[in-house]
Amino acid sequence: MSDAIKHECGIALVRLLKPLDFYIKKYGSATYGIDKMYLLMEKQHNRGQDGAGIANIKFDVEPGQRYISRYRSNDSQPIIDIFTKINSKFEAVHHHDPKLLKDADWLKKNVAFTGELFLGHLRYGTFGGNSIEQCHPFLRQNNWMTRNLVIAGNFNLTNVDELFQILVEIGQHPKQISDTVTIMEKIGHYLDEGNQLLYDKFKAEGYPRIEISKLIARDLDLQKILSNSAADWDGGYVMAGLIGHGDAFVLRDPSGIRPAFYYQDDEVVVVTSERPVIQTAFNVAIETIHEIKPGHALIIKKNGKVSEEKVKEPLEKRACSFERIYFSRGSDKDIYSERKQLGRNICPQILKAIDGDLENSVFSFIPNTAEISFYGMMKGLQDKLNEIKLTKIKALGSNPSDKDLQEILNLRNRIEKIAVKDAKLRTFITQDNNRDNLVAHVYDITYGTVFSTDNLVIIDDSIVRGTTLKQSILRILDRLNPKKIVVVSSAPQIRYPDCYGIDMAKLGDFIAFQAAISLLKDNGKQAIINETYQQCKMQEKFPKDKIVNHVKAIYDCFTAEEISKKISELLTPENINAKIEIVYQSIEGLHNACPNHKGDWYFTGNYPTPGGNKVVNNAFIYYYEGKNKRAY
């Protein structure tokens, strides 16, 4: 992606369904669960650049023994940092007495992270700092085992202020206003309430207090607790939690915005944000991995019972399409196919941009994540080249020579590795006053591959802000001296903020928005800008379910092609020789490629929750008033 954007976090949950001794005997190691967690987290490393964390719960320990372990890290290599610390505990045991590594009872009593329940998190912060306190999992501690709560998730809520006020009204005093704290305290409140109701019930029935704790653990109703907690949540989320005695859950939002998958056999239950990591880590078939349904929670009781329970009424499924375009691993069977189709679907716009001149066009991709859509693009262009070959063959008449036929059959689309990223330079680009000069050297280009008569076509995953294109990449590509540079975005124009986990919060940052504003001013339609502001201001105090997206009016006067043309003008650097054209995927092309993931609000403005409309209107208000702040 030419513009680095942060995105949603990742989770990994492993519940061992057998005693630790089972895994020692079958797999020869006491670290079976830890090893699997390392694989699951490392395979989702693309979701965590800012930090990571892991928690573990031991079952059935004696009072006075520690049963919850947690490590978090904001190190430059947080996953390695965490698991190095964990593994050092087992190395110390090995040095002391290797036989103890086969003694499950001793390990469980004496070594951390030898419990049955694991929860890992990969943090890719959307905003704010990067302190250790911001790394998940979060822990809400209590002396009652069934009131301890560990939380980690992939989420953004749009109505944190409203939820904060609800906590205040029920008597709490939250330590800060954030969706993480709000969620933790909301679930914690109903967890406490569920505990108290069961305590009062069993006490009234005459059970001794020492027995009541076990009965609460048995009968705790996680479905009810989660239904009460999530009743007012507005946003996209996958929420994972562990209760101190051993229950666990993973809850997905009603629109299915954020992804979650699970696998179960007689040894383990596994939940992750991405499907192929389960396939790889456990070597299981894709058919055995299931998607958690929107509005449902996968609930894993301490006794091993696993069920998928409805927590909120599911809405129309609006799973995030950006997952398919960029964020998730391209090794997923469906995502791989969808990304190729995105590349294929944009071929008509490419052919138009190069006037159908395939013979004098060179094709490549930047960055490496665009490689799969590049394959699809080339397959689509091959179809066009085959048509050209057929026309040429027919034009030869009924008795063509072998030489003429061979010339036609030898026609190939010209594919080159044009740009190579020099990762060694990346860490030096820190200060703004030096960045523009240094960033121009992050990519090396392959000289001698393009001629002055050629079009150079480069496909990218998406073009959000266009800053890197203008400041560096287009200048770099221009050194090859092509007559025209066509930059292709496999995603449509990003026009609206995301408020469900991706760091795209400010309207003024989007090159598509800048282009639309410029077109309004160029065409004497500034009144639309003012009217949109007034409409947004008027709805500031409306209940969020009564708010509509008024920012759509900024784009309504122009076609997507007109906006793309303006984007091309805005992103063309000064003193560049080649003509520049930016080509975007169509909305229809997106939906054709990703038919089961219709979450497209950043492209269309059609938000799946009422809070989204409130966020986009606030974003426009801040833009209009010159406030450089986030709308959520």
C-alpha positions as a printed NumPy array, in Angstrom:
array([[  0.   ,   0.   ,   0.   ],
       [  1.582,   3.266,  -1.041],
       [  0.056,   4.985,   2.   ],
       [  0.726,   3.198,   5.269],
       [ -2.528,   2.938,   7.204],
       [ -2.972,   1.197,  10.487],
       [ -5.695,  -1.335,  10.862],
       [ -7.519,  -3.682,  13.138],
       [ -5.866,  -5.865,  15.742],
       [ -5.741,  -9.66 ,  15.921],
       [ -6.71 , -12.261,  18.49 ],
       [ -5.787, -15.866,  19.175],
       [ -7.498, -18.093,  21.732],
       [ -6.578, -21.69 ,  22.572],
       [ -8.468, -23.868,  25.035],
       [ -6.851, -27.217,  25.819],
       [ -9.619, -29.759,  26.362],
       [ -7.344, -32.399,  27.923],
       [ -5.139, -32.311,  31.04 ],
       [ -1.567, -31.095,  30.562],
       [ -0.275, -34.642,  31.056],
       [ -2.108, -35.719,  27.874],
       [ -0.095, -33.324,  25.702],
       [  3.173, -34.259,  27.399],
       [  2.566, -37.942,  26.624],
       [  1.205, -37.481,  23.093],
       [  3.405, -34.649,  21.824],
       [  6.381, -35.058,  24.128],
       [  6.207, -31.47 ,  25.375],
       [  4.649, -29.455,  28.165],
       [  4.574, -26.415,  25.878],
       [  2.028, -27.674,  23.324],
       [ -0.402, -24.827,  24.025],
       [  2.349, -22.193,  24.161],
       [  3.847, -23.411,  20.889],
       [  0.475, -23.238,  19.159],
       [ -0.128, -19.747,  20.513],
       [  3.223, -18.619,  19.164],
       [  2.339, -19.932,  15.706],
       [ -1.129, -18.365,  15.748],
       [  0.222, -14.982,  16.786],
       [  3.258, -14.972,  14.509],
       [  1.108, -15.989,  11.52 ],
       [ -1.083, -12.944,  12.246],
       [  1.885, -10.63 ,  12.763],
       [  0.553,  -8.326,  10.037],
       [ -2.097,  -7.283,  12.567],
       [  0.315,  -6.267,  15.307],
       [  3.051,  -3.712,  14.85 ],
       [  2.642,  -1.742,  18.081],
       [  2.494,  -4.442,  20.717],
       [  1.333,  -7.874,  21.781],
       [  0.159,  -9.699,  24.866],
       [ -0.774, -13.133,  26.144],
       [ -2.69 , -14.387,  29.178],
       [ -3.09 , -17.887,  30.586],
       [ -5.449, -19.378,  33.161],
       [ -4.803, -22.544,  35.162],
       [ -7.776, -24.643,  36.199],
       [ -8.509, -26.11 ,  39.637],
       [ -5.558, -24.673,  41.545],
       [ -5.468, -24.551,  45.335],
       [ -6.201, -21.265,  47.136],
       [ -3.02 , -19.239,  47.527],
       [ -1.584, -20.357,  44.176],
       [ -1.347, -17.976,  41.266],
       [ -3.625, -19.047,  38.43 ],
       [ -3.591, -16.093,  35.981],
       [ -0.383, -15.255,  34.101],
       [  0.033, -12.345,  31.703],
       [  2.838, -10.827,  29.66 ],
       [  2.545,  -7.772,  27.447],
       [  5.181,  -6.081,  25.304],
       [  5.589,  -2.942,  23.223],
       [  9.086,  -4.003,  22.188],
       [ 10.094,  -3.589,  18.548],
       [  9.563,  -7.36 ,  18.219],
       [  6.814,  -7.887,  20.798],
       [  5.875, -11.482,  19.962],
       [  9.476, -12.678,  20.186],
       [  9.952, -10.658,  23.364],
       [  6.94 , -12.297,  25.045],
       [  7.688, -15.87 ,  24.077],
       [ 11.372, -15.533,  24.902],
       [ 10.349, -14.649,  28.453],
       [  7.898, -17.547,  28.625],
       [ 10.34 , -20.074,  27.2  ],
       [ 13.046, -18.93 ,  29.622],
       [ 10.927, -20.401,  32.432],
       [ 11.011, -23.838,  30.833],
       [ 14.716, -23.522,  30.037],
       [ 15.365, -22.821,  33.705],
       [ 13.469, -25.989,  34.657],
       [ 15.458, -27.953,  32.091],
       [ 18.755, -26.738,  33.566],
       [ 17.569, -27.553,  37.077],
       [ 16.093, -31.009,  36.403],
       [ 14.975, -32.089,  32.882],
       [ 12.694, -34.794,  34.345],
       [ 10.435, -32.082,  35.782],
       [  9.423, -31.083,  32.251],
       [  7.49 , -34.381,  32.122],
       [  5.804, -33.854,  35.494],
       [  2.485, -32.147,  34.722],
       [  1.456, -31.7  ,  38.359],
       [  4.762, -30.091,  39.331],
       [  4.757, -27.801,  36.28 ],
       [  1.239, -26.61 ,  36.931],
       [  2.083, -25.759,  40.522],
       [  5.432, -24.123,  39.853],
       [  5.635, -22.736,  36.302],
       [  3.581, -19.945,  34.761],
       [  1.726, -20.43 ,  31.452],
       [  1.055, -24.125,  32.064],
       [ -2.699, -23.632,  32.279],
       [ -5.447, -24.836,  29.974],
       [ -6.71 , -21.517,  28.596],
       [ -4.728, -19.005,  26.498],
       [ -5.635, -15.621,  25.038],
       [ -3.255, -13.687,  22.788],
       [ -3.558, -10.267,  21.218],
       [ -1.738,  -8.331,  18.513],
       [ -2.082,  -4.585,  18.798],
       [ -2.142,  -2.261,  15.826],
       [ -3.171,   0.98 ,  17.49 ],
       [ -5.532,   3.221,  15.559],
       [ -4.497,   6.271,  17.558],
       [ -3.021,   7.331,  20.859],
       [  0.261,   6.311,  22.372],
       [  2.075,   3.025,  22.437],
       [  2.643,   2.413,  26.116],
       [  2.579,  -1.018,  27.694],
       [ -0.7  ,  -0.094,  29.398],
       [ -2.404,   0.095,  26.009],
       [ -1.491,  -3.467,  25.078],
       [ -4.105,  -6.179,  25.5  ],
       [ -5.107,  -8.418,  27.227],
       [ -6.538,  -6.258,  29.989],
       [ -7.141,  -7.691,  33.429],
       [ -9.923,  -6.838,  35.882],
       [ -8.902,  -8.49 ,  39.119],
       [-10.976,  -9.726,  42.007],
       [-10.453, -12.074,  44.945],
       [-13.401, -14.151,  43.744],
       [-12.218, -16.437,  40.948],
       [-15.476, -16.094,  38.985],
       [-15.219, -12.286,  39.018],
       [-11.772, -12.086,  37.436],
       [-11.976, -10.953,  33.82 ],
       [ -9.359, -10.949,  31.052],
       [-10.303,  -9.048,  27.875],
       [ -8.673,  -8.626,  24.458],
       [-10.254,  -7.642,  21.187],
       [-10.324,  -6.189,  17.722],
       [-12.773,  -3.326,  17.986],
       [-13.735,   0.313,  17.762],
       [-16.933,   1.672,  19.257],
       [-18.511,   4.864,  17.935],
       [-20.473,   5.793,  21.066],
       [-17.891,   5.701,  23.859],
       [-19.151,   8.944,  25.42 ],
       [-22.663,   7.537,  25.67 ],
       [-21.428,   4.252,  27.158],
       [-19.189,   6.098,  29.61 ],
       [-22.197,   8.055,  30.868],
       [-24.15 ,   4.81 ,  31.352],
       [-21.356,   3.509,  33.588],
       [-21.435,   6.713,  35.607],
       [-25.211,   6.468,  35.993],
       [-24.993,   2.935,  37.409],
       [-22.555,   4.224,  40.025],
       [-19.146,   3.415,  38.567],
       [-16.19 ,   5.775,  38.382],
       [-14.193,   4.703,  35.284],
       [-10.536,   5.742,  35.306],
       [-10.593,   7.029,  31.706],
       [-12.846,   7.551,  28.68 ],
       [-11.915,   4.902,  26.135],
       [-13.713,   2.058,  24.451],
       [-11.339,  -0.481,  26.029],
       [-12.007,   0.644,  29.582],
       [-15.71 ,   1.082,  28.849],
       [-16.062,  -2.444,  27.504],
       [-14.044,  -3.951,  30.344],
       [-16.116,  -2.199,  32.997],
       [-19.436,  -2.883,  31.276],
       [-18.789,  -6.618,  31.072],
       [-17.294,  -6.513,  34.555],
       [-20.419,  -4.869,  35.951],
       [-22.726,  -7.574,  34.625],
       [-20.252, -10.272,  35.587],
       [-20.361,  -8.974,  39.151],
       [-24.155,  -8.783,  38.989],
       [-24.405, -12.358,  37.661],
       [-22.151, -13.553,  40.464],
       [-24.187, -11.755,  43.107],
       [-27.505, -13.12 ,  41.865],
       [-26.189, -16.684,  41.957],
       [-24.584, -16.128,  45.358],
       [-27.845, -14.848,  46.819],
       [-29.745, -17.759,  45.241],
       [-27.473, -20.48 ,  46.584],
       [-27.146, -18.816,  49.987],
       [-30.936, -18.709,  50.267],
       [-31.   , -22.418,  49.401],
       [-28.716, -23.124,  52.365],
       [-25.437, -23.992,  50.637],
       [-22.26 , -23.299,  52.645],
       [-20.173, -20.426,  51.306],
       [-17.219, -22.613,  50.368],
       [-19.49 , -24.592,  48.015],
       [-21.19 , -21.555,  46.503],
       [-18.106, -20.508,  44.5  ],
       [-18.08 , -23.849,  42.654],
       [-21.819, -23.578,  41.96 ],
       [-21.406, -20.044,  40.594],
       [-18.652, -21.276,  38.263],
       [-20.931, -24.043,  37.056],
       [-24.032, -21.899,  36.476],
       [-22.616, -18.539,  35.38 ],
       [-24.663, -17.445,  32.335],
       [-22.191, -15.848,  29.926],
       [-24.805, -15.405,  27.229],
       [-26.924, -13.231,  29.528],
       [-23.91 , -11.305,  30.799],
       [-22.788, -10.521,  27.24 ],
       [-26.307,  -9.631,  26.068],
       [-26.667,  -7.088,  28.86 ],
       [-23.146,  -5.732,  28.331],
       [-23.378,  -5.311,  24.552],
       [-26.94 ,  -3.963,  24.43 ],
       [-25.823,  -0.375,  23.727],
       [-22.594,  -0.999,  21.828],
       [-22.323,   0.622,  18.396],
       [-19.318,  -0.34 ,  16.319],
       [-17.361,  -3.204,  14.87 ],
       [-15.879,  -5.727,  17.242],
       [-14.605,  -9.178,  18.019],
       [-14.346,  -9.382,  21.782],
       [-12.551, -12.254,  23.533],
       [-12.687, -12.841,  27.258],
       [-11.588, -15.277,  29.921],
       [-13.216, -15.674,  33.338],
       [-10.906, -16.577,  36.207],
       [-12.395, -20.015,  36.869],
       [-12.049, -21.125,  33.213],
       [-15.053, -20.022,  31.132],
       [-14.213, -18.209,  27.887],
       [-16.034, -16.385,  25.092],
       [-15.5  , -14.676,  21.741],
       [-18.238, -12.23 ,  20.735],
       [-18.767, -10.809,  17.235],
       [-20.674,  -7.617,  16.328],
       [-24.182,  -7.938,  14.809],
       [-23.085,  -6.763,  11.345],
       [-20.122,  -9.117,  11.224],
       [-17.793,  -6.201,  10.524],
       [-14.739,  -7.733,  12.18 ],
       [-13.758, -11.343,  11.344],
       [-13.459, -14.356,  13.662],
       [-12.997, -18.079,  12.932],
       [-12.891, -21.171,  15.137],
       [-11.917, -24.827,  15.066],
       [-12.767, -27.586,  17.528],
       [-11.763, -31.209,  17.984],
       [-11.486, -33.457,  21.033],
       [ -8.159, -31.882,  22.07 ],
       [ -8.498, -28.129,  21.475],
       [-10.761, -25.213,  20.691],
       [ -9.069, -22.456,  18.675],
       [-10.263, -18.969,  17.683],
       [ -8.378, -16.483,  15.481],
       [ -9.006, -13.383,  13.404],
       [ -7.928, -15.178,  10.225],
       [ -8.799, -18.6  ,   8.879],
       [ -5.559, -19.787,   7.224],
       [ -3.527, -19.449,  10.411],
       [ -5.631, -22.216,  11.98 ],
       [ -5.165, -24.355,   8.873],
       [ -1.399, -23.875,   9.065],
       [ -0.896, -24.175,  12.819],
       [ -3.088, -27.272,  13.222],
       [ -2.867, -28.758,   9.71 ],
       [ -6.633, -29.077,   9.345],
       [ -8.947, -28.857,   6.355],
       [-10.696, -25.6  ,   5.533],
       [-14.092, -27.305,   5.877],
       [-13.458, -27.882,   9.597],
       [-13.012, -24.178,  10.344],
       [-16.128, -22.122,  10.98 ],
       [-16.922, -18.423,  11.057],
       [-18.533, -17.088,  14.227],
       [-21.931, -15.788,  13.208],
       [-22.657, -12.042,  13.509],
       [-24.242, -11.103,  16.809],
       [-23.211, -14.448,  18.32 ],
       [-20.68 , -15.523,  20.908],
       [-18.688, -18.713,  20.925],
       [-18.921, -19.74 ,  24.582],
       [-16.502, -22.295,  26.006],
       [-17.49 , -23.446,  29.475],
       [-14.937, -24.648,  31.97 ],
       [-16.378, -28.165,  31.69 ],
       [-15.492, -28.212,  27.971],
       [-18.947, -27.57 ,  26.534],
       [-18.745, -25.374,  23.42 ],
       [-21.742, -23.547,  21.975],
       [-22.478, -20.618,  19.685],
       [-25.126, -18.425,  21.331],
       [-27.008, -15.389,  20.035],
       [-26.119, -12.283,  22.042],
       [-27.5  ,  -9.497,  19.817],
       [-29.976,  -9.747,  16.962],
       [-27.924, -10.122,  13.773],
       [-28.22 ,  -7.334,  11.214],
       [-27.497,  -7.42 ,   7.495],
       [-23.996,  -8.832,   7.223],
       [-21.563,  -6.054,   6.301],
       [-18.221,  -7.769,   6.744],
       [-15.291,  -5.443,   6.085],
       [-14.189,  -5.629,   2.444],
       [-10.821,  -4.078,   3.309],
       [-10.052,  -7.409,   4.979],
       [-10.234,  -8.973,   1.555],
       [ -8.344,  -6.23 ,  -0.28 ],
       [ -5.415,  -5.809,   2.051],
       [ -5.47 ,  -6.717,   5.717],
       [ -5.954, -10.488,   5.953],
       [ -3.424, -13.029,   4.783],
       [ -3.588, -13.626,   1.057],
       [ -3.003, -17.345,   1.62 ],
       [ -6.671, -17.79 ,   2.519],
       [ -8.374, -19.767,  -0.269],
       [-11.204, -17.275,  -0.806],
       [ -9.167, -14.107,  -0.272],
       [ -6.596, -15.245,  -2.818],
       [ -9.331, -15.756,  -5.395],
       [-11.013, -12.451,  -4.554],
       [ -7.842, -10.406,  -4.842],
       [ -7.126, -11.908,  -8.239],
       [-10.661, -11.024,  -9.32 ],
       [-10.153,  -7.437,  -8.141],
       [ -7.193,  -7.214, -10.509],
       [ -9.144,  -8.791, -13.354],
       [-12.157,  -6.524, -12.838],
       [-10.179,  -3.332, -13.325],
       [ -8.771,  -4.337, -16.721],
       [-11.326,  -2.338, -18.797],
       [-10.239,   0.91 , -17.097],
       [ -6.577,   0.019, -17.651],
       [ -7.082,  -0.694, -21.332],
       [ -8.834,   2.628, -21.704],
       [ -5.977,   4.435, -19.94 ],
       [ -3.362,   2.943, -22.311],
       [ -5.583,   3.216, -25.421],
       [ -5.456,  -0.557, -25.781],
       [ -1.731,  -0.464, -26.556],
       [ -0.558,  -3.637, -24.812],
       [  2.532,  -3.98 , -26.983],
       [  3.962,  -0.718, -25.659],
       [  3.004,  -1.135, -22.013],
       [  4.955,  -2.518, -19.068],
       [  3.118,  -3.905, -16.021],
       [  4.225,  -4.238, -12.403],
       [  3.056,  -3.74 ,  -8.811],
       [  3.901,  -1.763,  -5.673],
       [  4.023,  -2.87 ,  -2.869],
       [  4.363,  -6.652,  -2.479],
       [  0.894,  -6.96 ,  -0.972],
       [ -0.518,  -5.978,  -4.38 ],
       [  1.074,  -9.022,  -6.018],
       [ -2.062, -11.182,  -5.983],
       [ -4.261,  -8.534,  -7.606],
       [ -1.433,  -8.09 , -10.117],
       [ -1.781, -11.76 , -11.102],
       [ -5.486, -11.248, -11.67 ],
       [ -4.847,  -8.088, -13.679],
       [ -2.412,  -9.923, -15.932],
       [ -4.84 , -12.798, -16.47 ],
       [ -7.487, -10.3  , -17.518],
       [ -5.099,  -8.503, -19.865],
       [ -4.036, -11.84 , -21.319],
       [ -7.629, -12.361, -22.434],
       [ -7.433,  -9.053, -24.298],
       [ -4.068,  -9.984, -25.804],
       [ -5.538, -13.275, -27.022],
       [ -8.245, -11.287, -28.816],
       [ -5.551,  -9.168, -30.467],
       [ -3.642, -12.279, -31.528],
       [ -6.774, -13.819, -33.009],
       [ -7.523, -10.661, -34.993],
       [ -3.97 , -10.545, -36.331],
       [ -4.075, -14.218, -37.335],
       [ -7.359, -13.762, -39.176],
       [ -5.902, -10.756, -40.998],
       [ -3.13 , -12.974, -42.435],
       [ -5.62 , -14.749, -44.638],
       [ -5.989, -18.434, -45.414],
       [ -2.311, -19.242, -46.026],
       [ -0.176, -17.472, -43.407],
       [  3.548, -18.126, -43.218],
       [  5.09 , -19.815, -40.2  ],
       [  7.185, -16.708, -39.548],
       [  4.133, -14.425, -39.423],
       [  2.263, -16.84 , -37.167],
       [  5.258, -17.211, -34.867],
       [  5.568, -13.429, -34.51 ],
       [  1.954, -13.215, -33.434],
       [  2.147, -16.196, -31.086],
       [  5.253, -14.702, -29.442],
       [  3.344, -11.603, -28.348],
       [  3.403, -11.396, -24.551],
       [  2.299,  -8.836, -22.01 ],
       [  5.44 ,  -7.203, -20.673],
       [  5.852,  -7.935, -16.971],
       [  8.766,  -6.499, -15.003],
       [  9.834,  -6.135, -11.377],
       [ 10.022,  -2.354, -11.464],
       [ 10.45 ,  -1.285,  -7.845],
       [ 12.309,  -2.988,  -4.999],
       [ 11.927,  -1.659,  -1.467],
       [ 15.146,  -1.038,   0.385],
       [ 14.077,  -1.902,   3.924],
       [ 17.438,  -0.818,   5.348],
       [ 16.59 ,   2.827,   4.714],
       [ 13.191,   2.8  ,   6.334],
       [ 14.223,   3.377,   9.948],
       [ 16.086,   6.587,   9.106],
       [ 12.951,   8.335,   7.814],
       [ 11.698,   9.94 ,  10.979],
       [ 11.897,  13.703,  10.891],
       [  9.549,  15.576,   8.573],
       [ 12.201,  18.028,   7.352],
       [ 14.316,  15.169,   5.955],
       [ 11.566,  12.744,   5.048],
       [ 10.758,  13.92 ,   1.504],
       [ 14.374,  13.655,   0.416],
       [ 15.018,  10.285,   2.032],
       [ 11.725,   8.637,   1.061],
       [ 12.633,   9.095,  -2.591],
       [ 15.322,   6.467,  -2.049],
       [ 13.307,   3.836,  -0.179],
       [ 12.559,   2.124,  -3.492],
       [ 15.169,   1.149,  -6.046],
       [ 14.001,   0.821,  -9.643],
       [ 15.015,  -1.645, -12.313],
       [ 16.644,   0.333, -15.089],
       [ 16.504,  -0.714, -18.743],
       [ 13.026,  -2.24 , -18.512],
       [ 10.974,   0.694, -19.837],
       [ 11.397,   2.796, -22.988],
       [ 10.305,   6.333, -23.811],
       [  7.515,   4.958, -26.021],
       [  6.034,   2.853, -23.205],
       [  3.18 ,   3.161, -20.773],
       [  4.15 ,   2.044, -17.275],
       [  1.219,   0.482, -15.403],
       [  1.615,  -0.101, -11.647],
       [ -1.107,  -1.703,  -9.498],
       [ -1.471,  -0.891,  -5.788],
       [ -3.87 ,  -2.268,  -3.144],
       [ -5.469,   1.099,  -2.525],
       [ -4.689,   4.794,  -2.669],
       [ -5.857,   6.565,   0.46 ],
       [ -4.005,   9.84 ,   0.847],
       [ -1.668,   9.694,  -2.135],
       [  1.101,  11.397,  -0.167],
       [  3.735,   8.742,  -0.798],
       [  2.777,   8.547,  -4.47 ],
       [  3.29 ,  12.267,  -4.987],
       [  6.341,  12.709,  -2.775],
       [  8.314,   9.704,  -3.911],
       [  6.94 ,   6.837,  -5.971],
       [  5.861,   8.796,  -9.043],
       [  9.178,  10.652,  -9.108],
       [ 11.024,   7.353,  -8.796],
       [  9.052,   5.77 , -11.651],
       [  9.569,   8.842, -13.806],
       [ 13.319,   8.133, -13.801],
       [ 12.571,   5.238, -16.172],
       [ 11.363,   7.838, -18.697],
       [  8.009,   6.292, -19.725],
       [  5.61 ,   8.373, -21.781],
       [  2.794,   7.692, -19.301],
       [  2.477,   6.299, -15.789],
       [ -0.834,   4.647, -14.893],
       [ -1.3  ,   3.875, -11.197],
       [ -4.086,   1.368, -10.608],
       [ -5.9  ,   0.961,  -7.296],
       [ -7.473,  -2.464,  -6.797],
       [ -9.838,  -0.759,  -4.328],
       [-12.374,   1.978,  -5.122],
       [-11.864,   5.606,  -4.075],
       [-11.737,   5.934,  -0.285],
       [-14.12 ,   8.787,   0.404],
       [-15.289,   8.429,   4.012],
       [-13.745,   7.742,   7.443],
       [-13.692,   4.303,   8.965],
       [-14.761,   4.148,  12.59 ],
       [-14.655,   0.388,  13.134],
       [-10.943,  -0.256,  13.511],
       [ -8.983,   1.129,  10.56 ],
       [ -6.973,   4.303,  11.055],
       [ -8.752,   6.441,   8.467],
       [-10.393,   9.112,  10.582],
       [ -9.97 ,  12.538,   8.984],
       [-11.81 ,  13.5  ,   5.81 ],
       [ -9.248,  16.081,   4.802],
       [ -6.581,  13.372,   4.529],
       [ -8.341,  11.513,   1.718],
       [ -7.217,  12.423,  -1.784],
       [-10.685,  11.574,  -3.141],
       [-12.247,  14.085,  -0.738],
       [ -9.663,  16.709,  -1.661],
       [-10.463,  16.128,  -5.326],
       [-14.217,  16.484,  -4.79 ],
       [-13.737,  19.723,  -2.835],
       [-11.463,  21.057,  -5.587],
       [-14.023,  20.174,  -8.256],
       [-16.796,  21.955,  -6.329],
       [-14.651,  25.077,  -6.121],
       [-13.559,  24.809,  -9.767],
       [-17.192,  24.637, -10.847],
       [-18.47 ,  27.459,  -8.635],
       [-20.378,  25.103,  -6.347],
       [-18.887,  26.145,  -3.019],
       [-22.433,  26.557,  -1.713],
       [-22.698,  22.756,  -1.498],
       [-19.777,  22.751,   0.942],
       [-21.478,  25.326,   3.143],
       [-24.858,  23.585,   2.929],
       [-23.303,  20.268,   3.907],
       [-21.723,  21.889,   6.942],
       [-25.05 ,  23.395,   8.014],
       [-26.821,  20.05 ,   7.601],
       [-24.174,  18.286,   9.673],
       [-24.298,  20.942,  12.411],
       [-28.068,  20.763,  12.524],
       [-27.938,  17.041,  13.315],
       [-25.239,  17.28 ,  16.002],
       [-27.772,  16.912,  18.802],
       [-29.971,  14.346,  17.071],
       [-30.167,  10.792,  18.459],
       [-27.642,   8.808,  16.454],
       [-30.305,   6.574,  14.894],
       [-31.901,   9.692,  13.329],
       [-28.691,  10.953,  11.71 ],
       [-28.011,  10.489,   7.988],
       [-24.749,  10.85 ,   6.089],
       [-24.86 ,  14.378,   4.637],
       [-21.272,  14.204,   3.371],
       [-22.449,  12.215,   0.358],
       [-23.547,  15.558,  -1.136],
       [-19.879,  16.503,  -1.609],
       [-19.494,  13.734,  -4.192],
       [-22.952,  13.665,  -5.777],
       [-22.226,  16.258,  -8.476],
       [-19.432,  14.263, -10.106],
       [-18.807,  10.867, -11.626],
       [-16.128,   8.569, -10.267],
       [-14.154,   9.169, -13.479],
       [-14.245,  12.936, -12.987],
       [-12.959,  12.574,  -9.439],
       [-10.224,  10.174, -10.593],
       [ -9.126,  12.69 , -13.217],
       [ -8.883,  15.399, -10.562],
       [ -6.954,  13.041,  -8.282],
       [ -4.497,  12.492, -11.114],
       [ -3.966,  16.246, -11.353],
       [ -3.525,  16.68 ,  -7.607],
       [ -1.023,  13.849,  -7.305],
       [  1.121,  14.785, -10.297],
       [  4.43 ,  16.12 ,  -8.918],
       [  6.008,  19.25 , -10.33 ],
       [  8.722,  18.854, -12.96 ],
       [  7.731,  15.341, -13.939],
       [  8.06 ,  14.205, -17.552],
       [  5.485,  11.418, -17.831],
       [  1.762,  11.959, -18.006],
       [  0.071,  10.646, -14.85 ],
       [ -3.287,   8.862, -14.658],
       [ -4.823,   7.279, -11.551],
       [ -7.321,   4.48 , -12.152],
       [ -9.635,   3.15 ,  -9.431],
       [-11.698,  -0.005,  -9.016],
       [-15.438,   0.486,  -9.425],
       [-17.92 ,  -0.279,  -6.653],
       [-19.484,  -2.87 ,  -8.957],
       [-16.069,  -4.469,  -9.501],
       [-15.509,  -4.623,  -5.743],
       [-18.841,  -6.317,  -5.073],
       [-18.316,  -8.747,  -7.926],
       [-14.94 ,  -9.783,  -6.521],
       [-16.022,  -9.893,  -2.842],
       [-19.708, -10.875,  -2.95 ],
       [-19.863, -12.052,   0.663],
       [-18.143,  -9.034,   2.192],
       [-20.326,  -6.038,   1.503],
       [-18.907,  -3.7  ,   4.116],
       [-18.016,  -0.773,   1.852],
       [-18.76 ,   2.336,   3.948],
       [-15.305,   3.894,   3.335],
       [-16.1  ,   3.786,  -0.406],
       [-19.869,   4.455,  -0.467],
       [-20.699,   6.138,   2.839],
       [-23.26 ,   3.416,   3.591],
       [-22.432,   2.775,   7.247],
       [-23.741,  -0.413,   8.867],
       [-24.418,   1.205,  12.264],
       [-26.041,   4.521,  13.225],
       [-22.829,   5.653,  14.9  ],
       [-21.073,   5.642,  11.54 ],
       [-23.282,   8.431,  10.193],
       [-22.6  ,  10.49 ,  13.296],
       [-18.86 ,   9.997,  12.875],
       [-18.762,  11.03 ,   9.197],
       [-20.806,  14.181,   9.855],
       [-18.556,  15.106,  12.771],
       [-15.527,  14.498,  10.568],
       [-16.875,  17.008,   8.052],
       [-17.608,  19.55 ,  10.78 ],
       [-14.012,  19.286,  12.012],
       [-12.706,  19.63 ,   8.459],
       [-14.859,  22.702,   7.77 ],
       [-13.915,  24.343,  11.062],
       [-10.222,  23.611,  10.545],
       [ -9.91 ,  21.31 ,  13.558],
       [ -7.234,  18.672,  13.102],
       [ -8.871,  16.047,  15.305],
       [-10.517,  12.674,  15.043],
       [-14.272,  12.26 ,  14.876],
       [-14.343,   9.271,  17.216]])
